[in-house]
Amino acid sequence: MKSSKPWTIRGARRVNPLENRMMRASFAVLLACVAFAGSARAEEDAPHEELDPAALFRGAHDALVADRPGEAIAKLEALADRGVVDAVLSFDRGLAYAARVRGGGEQPGDLGRAAHGFEETRELTRDPTLAADATSALAIVRSEVARRRSRAGESVEIEHGSSLGRSIVDLLPENAWAVIGAVMALALSVGIVARRRATLPRAKVAATTSSAIAGSLLVASAVLAWAARDARLHLREGVVIAPNARLLDARHLAMDGVAPVPEGVRARIVDEGAGFSHVVVGGADGYLPSSAVLPLARR
């Protein structure tokens, strides 16, 4: 059903027409598509499109430009099913779902899937412009979810944010923390040697102070590098794509006193099995049907 309050995602992209962004898609994706294509004949042979990622990519591009979001969604999801992971494709998948909502053809979960596409873009991209576009688009989608929840008399809190520790770990990449640790280890070694060789009291005090600071920073950077590595290897996150999903307890019964989980909210996936995912959403810990949580791809 078309929303009574006009809203749009295209403006958040700061690129119009859409072709400008699509034509800047990752070169690696295009090379992979060409490798799958094998020959230029697939471009002229529509029945083989489902076997040709390059044709799917072009078809999704044409559908988005022609404002046919349903067709674009089908082709972009087909690319995802083939294991093609790319920030631009994730962005355009989010854009396609949002366009279907804006066009009045919304299906349940479209806003959540749009949020998933934009969240995944932020996880995958190294392009600050694309990351900013995805952040702006995500804010618009979540504002629409919050508006709908407000009209229904429900809580409008959508973005729970990260914990302080996770925010600190995410300040720098894993390798950056490791480099800082190596520099601090070198500084600590120099300070220890300088203190042993110093003859003046002031020099000893300076070397001791420098060693203490370098040692503290070495421990901190080592812990942060380990935390960043652990998150890269083990942390799994997803986006809730079901409207007003209810958290369940260990017996898979609805938890009393817990508000429905907003569509489009980010969740940490603790475990999966038997059709249910153990998740942490904000400060709440429970279970959701696996179909209600779509995992995020990561670099």
C-alpha positions in Angstrom: 0.0 0.0 0.0 1.4 3.4 -1.0 2.5 5.5 2.0 0.5 8.7 2.6 3.7 10.6 3.3 5.9 10.9 0.2 9.4 9.8 0.7 12.2 8.8 -1.7 15.6 7.1 -1.6 16.9 8.4 -4.9 17.8 11.8 -3.4 20.0 10.1 -0.8 22.2 8.8 -3.5 23.2 12.2 -4.7 23.4 10.7 -8.2 20.8 11.0 -10.9 20.1 9.3 -13.1 20.8 5.9 -11.6 23.1 4.9 -14.5 26.0 6.8 -13.0 26.2 4.6 -10.0 25.5 1.3 -11.8 28.2 2.0 -14.4 30.7 2.5 -11.6 30.2 -1.0 -10.3 33.2 -2.9 -9.0 35.6 -4.0 -11.8 36.1 -7.3 -10.1 32.3 -8.0 -10.4 32.4 -7.1 -14.1 35.4 -9.4 -14.7 33.6 -12.2 -12.9 30.5 -11.6 -15.0 32.5 -11.7 -18.2 34.2 -14.9 -17.1 30.8 -16.5 -16.6 29.4 -15.2 -19.8 31.9 -16.9 -22.0 30.8 -15.1 -25.2 28.9 -12.1 -26.4 26.1 -14.3 -27.7 24.4 -14.3 -24.3 23.7 -10.6 -24.7 21.4 -11.4 -27.6 20.0 -14.6 -26.2 17.4 -13.7 -23.6 16.5 -17.3 -22.6 20.0 -17.8 -21.3 19.9 -14.8 -19.1 19.4 -16.9 -16.0 22.8 -18.6 -16.7 24.7 -15.4 -17.4 25.6 -13.1 -14.5 26.6 -10.4 -17.0 23.1 -10.4 -18.5 21.5 -10.3 -15.0 23.6 -7.3 -14.2 22.7 -5.5 -17.3 19.0 -6.5 -16.9 18.9 -5.2 -13.3 20.5 -1.9 -14.5 18.0 -1.5 -17.3 15.1 -2.4 -14.9 16.1 0.2 -12.3 16.6 2.9 -15.0 13.1 2.1 -16.4 11.6 2.1 -12.8 10.7 -1.6 -12.8 11.8 -2.4 -9.3 10.2 -5.9 -9.2 12.2 -7.0 -12.2 15.4 -5.4 -10.8 14.9 -7.2 -7.5 14.5 -10.6 -9.2 17.8 -10.1 -11.1 19.7 -8.7 -8.2 18.6 -11.5 -5.9 19.6 -14.0 -8.6 23.1 -12.5 -8.6 23.2 -12.8 -4.8 22.1 -16.4 -5.1 25.1 -17.0 -7.4 27.5 -15.8 -4.6 28.2 -12.4 -6.2 29.0 -10.1 -3.3 29.6 -6.4 -4.1 28.8 -3.1 -2.3 27.2 -1.5 -5.4 25.0 -4.5 -6.0 23.9 -4.5 -2.4 23.1 -0.7 -2.6 21.1 -1.2 -5.8 19.2 -4.1 -4.2 18.3 -1.9 -1.3 17.3 0.8 -3.7 15.1 -1.6 -5.7 13.2 -2.7 -2.6 12.7 0.9 -1.5 11.5 1.9 -5.0 8.9 -0.9 -4.9 7.6 0.5 -1.6 7.6 4.1 -3.0 5.8 2.9 -6.1 2.9 1.3 -4.2 3.7 -2.3 -4.9 5.1 -3.0 -1.4 5.3 -6.6 -0.2 5.8 -7.6 3.5 9.5 -7.2 4.4 10.4 -4.8 1.6 11.6 -2.1 4.0 13.6 -4.6 6.0 15.3 -5.9 2.9 16.0 -2.3 1.7 17.6 -1.6 5.1 19.6 -4.9 4.7 20.9 -3.8 1.3 22.1 -0.4 2.6 23.6 -2.0 5.8 25.5 -4.5 3.7 26.8 -1.7 1.5 28.3 0.0 4.5 29.9 -3.3 5.5 31.4 -4.0 2.1 32.4 -0.7 0.6 35.7 1.2 0.9 34.3 4.1 -1.0 33.4 6.9 1.4 30.9 8.5 -1.0 29.0 5.2 -1.4 29.1 4.6 2.3 27.6 8.1 2.9 24.9 7.4 0.3 24.1 4.1 2.0 23.9 5.8 5.4 21.6 8.5 4.1 19.3 6.0 2.4 19.3 3.8 5.5 18.2 6.7 7.6 15.3 7.4 5.3 14.1 3.8 5.3 14.3 3.6 9.1 12.5 7.0 9.4 9.7 5.5 7.4 9.6 2.4 9.7 9.6 4.6 12.7 6.8 6.7 11.3 4.6 3.7 10.7 5.3 2.4 14.2 4.5 5.7 15.7 1.1 5.7 13.9 0.5 2.2 15.3 1.3 3.4 18.9 4.5 1.4 19.1 8.1 2.3 20.1 9.9 4.3 17.4 13.4 3.3 18.5 14.9 1.6 15.4 18.7 2.1 15.7 20.1 0.7 18.9 23.7 1.5 18.1 26.8 -0.4 19.0 28.3 -0.9 22.5 31.2 1.3 23.6 33.7 -1.5 23.2 32.5 -2.4 19.7 32.6 1.2 18.7 36.2 1.5 19.9 37.2 -1.7 18.0 35.6 -0.4 14.9 37.5 2.9 14.9 40.3 1.3 13.0 40.8 -1.9 10.9 42.4 -5.0 12.4 45.7 -4.3 10.6 45.9 -0.8 11.9 45.6 -1.9 15.5 48.3 -4.5 14.8 50.6 -1.8 13.4 50.0 0.4 16.4 50.9 -2.5 18.6 54.2 -3.1 16.7 55.1 0.5 17.0 54.4 0.5 20.7 56.5 -2.6 21.2 59.4 -0.9 19.4 58.9 2.2 21.6 58.8 0.0 24.7 62.1 -1.7 23.7 63.8 1.6 23.0 62.6 3.0 26.4 63.9 0.0 28.3 67.3 0.2 26.6 67.4 4.0 27.1 66.6 3.6 30.8 69.4 1.0 31.4 72.0 3.3 29.6 70.9 6.6 31.1 73.1 8.2 33.7 71.2 11.4 34.4 68.2 11.1 36.8 66.0 13.1 34.4 66.9 10.8 31.5 66.0 7.8 33.6 62.6 9.4 34.6 61.9 10.2 30.9 62.8 6.7 29.8 60.7 5.1 32.5 57.7 7.3 31.7 58.0 6.6 28.0 58.2 2.8 28.7 55.2 2.9 30.9 53.1 4.7 28.3 54.3 2.5 25.5 53.6 -0.6 27.5 50.1 0.5 28.3 49.4 1.4 24.7 50.9 -2.0 23.6 48.5 -3.9 25.8 45.5 -1.8 24.7 46.3 -2.1 20.9 47.0 -5.9 21.3 43.6 -6.3 22.9 41.9 -4.2 20.3 43.7 -6.1 17.4 42.5 -9.4 19.0 39.0 -8.1 19.3 38.9 -6.9 15.7 40.2 -10.3 14.5 37.7 -12.2 16.6 34.9 -10.0 15.2 36.1 -10.6 11.7 36.2 -14.4 12.2 33.3 -15.0 14.4 30.9 -12.1 14.6 27.7 -12.6 12.6 25.1 -9.9 12.1 21.9 -9.6 10.2 18.9 -7.4 9.6 15.4 -8.2 10.7 13.3 -8.3 7.6 9.9 -9.3 9.1 7.5 -6.6 10.2 7.0 -6.5 13.9 8.7 -9.9 14.6 8.3 -11.2 18.2 11.2 -12.4 20.2 10.8 -16.0 21.4 12.2 -17.8 24.4 14.2 -21.0 24.4 10.9 -23.0 24.0 10.1 -20.8 21.0 7.2 -19.1 22.7 6.6 -15.4 22.5 8.4 -13.6 25.4 6.1 -11.5 27.7 6.8 -7.9 28.2 9.1 -7.6 25.2 8.1 -5.2 22.4 8.0 -6.4 18.8 11.3 -6.1 17.0 11.2 -3.3 14.4 11.6 -4.2 10.7 15.1 -3.2 9.5 16.8 -3.3 12.8 20.3 -4.8 13.0 20.8 -7.9 15.1 23.7 -10.0 16.3 23.3 -13.7 15.3 24.6 -15.9 18.1 23.6 -19.3 16.7 21.3 -20.9 14.1 19.5 -24.2 13.9 16.2 -26.0 13.5 14.6 -23.1 11.7 15.3 -20.5 14.4 18.1 -18.0 15.0 19.4 -17.0 18.4 19.8 -13.3 18.2 20.6 -10.3 20.4 18.7 -7.1 19.4 19.7 -4.1 21.5 19.7 -5.4 25.0 17.2 -8.2 24.3 18.3 -11.8 23.9 15.9 -14.3 22.3 15.0 -16.3 19.2 13.5 -15.4 15.8 12.5 -17.6 12.9 15.5 -17.8 10.6 13.5 -16.5 7.7 13.0 -13.2 9.7 16.7 -12.5 9.9 18.8 -11.9 6.8 22.6 -12.3 7.5 24.9 -9.5 6.3 27.8 -10.3 4.0 31.2 -8.9 5.1 34.5 -8.2 3.4 
